Amino acid sequence: MKRPILVGMSASRRLQRCHADDGFTLIEVVVVFVILAILTSIAVPTLLGLRNAAENLAAQSGLRDVLFAEKAHFLVNEAYTEDPEAIRADEPNTLLHPSDATKGVVVVFAPDTTATVCLSRASGAGTVFAVWKSTIDGTYYGSEGLWICPSTPPPGFSGAGW
């Protein structure tokens, strides 16, 4: 592209004009950074919310896996189990932990019975999910850890799910 002939300018001014680097002004750069900051402030909370939702769903899925394994064990043995190997025999990919719900599903029995089992799991987002299962009263879901398993459905738990 030809540069326009600059009439009325001194030779040194014309030379500077012809050889000047065409770049962005400071204001243009600042505007771009402001726009990027606004877009980032919109995107980051959305992405964090999706991550928390995924972690919560993973914790619920882990609880359901152990619950299905417990039901399968009950059908064969007429009792629930706390034995990790017996649970893994029915559901090999389960993540169990004896006492820390952030590391796996915690399985606890109601006192003096193997007909009621409580399962608890904390998600990576910090939300706790629990399942109370009894052969007599059914299955109840809640958002409080059941570290001591009651013999009756815990208050605030629902039979409809989380």
N, C-alpha and C positions, 0 to 999 in steps of 0.2 A: 504494500500500500504506500502511495506517495504521501509525503508530508506536505502540508500546505505551505505555500510561499508566504513568509511572514514579512509583510510590507510595513515600513514605519518603525522597525526595531533596529537597534544597533546590531552590528555583526556579532559582538560577543554575546548579546542577549539571544540572538537567533541560534547561535551555536549551543548555548546552554539549553535552550528549549528543545532543540533537535536531539541532543544527547541525554536529556533528563530521563531517569528511569520512571516508567509509568508504574505506580504502585497504589496501595490503598492508603487512605488517610487514616489518621488515628481514630477519628469518629466512626468511620466505617468498621474498623476492627473492633472497637468497643461495642457497637451495635450487634455485631455477629456474636460476640461473647455473651452479651445480655440475652440474646435469643437462645443460645445454647444452654445457658443457665436456667431459663424458664422451661425449656423442654425437658431438661434433666430433672428439675423439681417436680414435674408432672409424672415422668416415667418411673423414677426410683420408688416412690410409695406403691405404685401399682405392681411393680415387679416383686417388692417385698411381700405384699399381700398375697400374691400368687404362690410365693415360696412357702409362706405360713400355711396356706390352705393345702398345699401338697403335703407338707409335713404332718398336718392333722389327719389327712386322708390315709397316709401311710400308717400312722399309729392305729387308726380305726381298723384298717385292713389286717394289721398284725393281730389285733384283738379277735377279729372274726375268725382268722385262721386257727388260733388256739381254741376258740369256742367250738369250732367244727371238729377239731381233733378231740376235744373233751367229750363232745356228744358221741363221736364214733367209739371212743373208749368206753363210754357208759353203756352203749348198746351191746357191746361184747361182754363187759365185766360187771355190769350193773353197779358201777361206782365211778365217780370222777377220780382223777389222779393228779398228783403234784409232781410225779416223776417225769423229768424232762425227756428221758429216752422213750417213755411210753407215748408222750405227746408227739415227739418227732417221728415215731414210727407211723403215725397217721398223717402227720403234716411235716415233712422233712425240712421245709424252709422256715420254720417258726423261729423267732428270736425270743428266747426266754432268759430271765434273770431272777435269782432267788429273792432279791430285795430292792433293786433299783429300777424303777419304772422308766427312767430315761434310757436305760440300756437294753430293755426287753420287757416282755409281758411278765407281770408278777402274778403267780397263781397262789390263792389262799383258800382254805376250806373253812366252812362254818364249824363252830365247836361241836365235837361229838358226832359228826356226820360226814359222809362222803357223797351225800345226795345234794349238797349245795356248794357251789364253787364261785369264787369271786376272782375276776381278772382285771388288772389295772395296767395302763400304759400311758406314759407321758410322751407327747410329740416333741420334736425338735423346737417347735415354736413355744413350748412351755404349757400347752393345754393338756390337762389330764382327762383321760377317758376311762370308763370302767363298765364292766358287765357283771351283773349278779344273776346267776343261773341256778334254779332249783327244779328238781324233778316234779315238785308239787305245784309251785306257784308260777313257774315259767321263767322268762328271760326279761330282765330290766336293764336299761341303759342309763348312765349318768355321767356327770362331769366332775365327780369327786373320787379320789383314789380310795379303794377299799383295802386298806392294809390289815384291818381286822374284819373278817367276813361275818356279817350278821346272819341270823337264822331266818329273818323275815326281810322282805324287800326294803331297801334303804329309803328313807324319806327323800323326796325330790327326784327319784329315779322314775323313768317312764318305760312302759312296755312297747312304745312306738319307735324307739331308736334315739339317736343323739339329736 
